[in-house]
Amino acid sequence: MGLTLIAASTVLLACPTTIETKQEVVGELDGWHSHDQPVKHRLYDVGIYDGDPKLRRSLVTLPTQSGYWWEVRNADTWVQCSYRGTSLVLTRVLNKGSTCELRREQGDRSRISFSCE
């Protein structure tokens, strides 16, 4: 009987690979009724920002063979996760000292994942 040791890294944060959204009509449309059908949206882009992403101060990415990575050096560094087919984005502050990576799947470069350790 053998013993296998597996080194595991701790993922501190990851963009959800899909989100489900609901939409609603803004304002009244005389005679019309609206209803919504929940739709799932797949992650398609990630940005890393110096401060709140609304300020649009994106950080330089370092390319790798399978995507990009960032080293988080400041306490006020944010990530923004964007999803295909919706204007909704998810944002949050990253932990200082984290190393973050965006990976593109081989064979389907439109499928990505993002995580920080």
C-alpha angles and dihedrals in degrees: 000000000000132000120226119199118201120196110219128191120215115243107213096181138005132179109243106255090222136016130194117225139188124206132204135191114252111226132359124304107198111241095000128112122201131205132174135225114204112248129197117223125199124225109258108162141021130195130190116209140192097233128342111351089234086074090060097221098144120187125234115265124222110221122227131182092265102032137304140310138201134195112218108222102159130065092227099058117130136195124214119199114201125196133208116255099014138076091219116110133184119225136180143155117267125224114259110249094030123136112216130195136190112203128194118208115244111244093022109048090178089071111081139171130198129200142159129212 
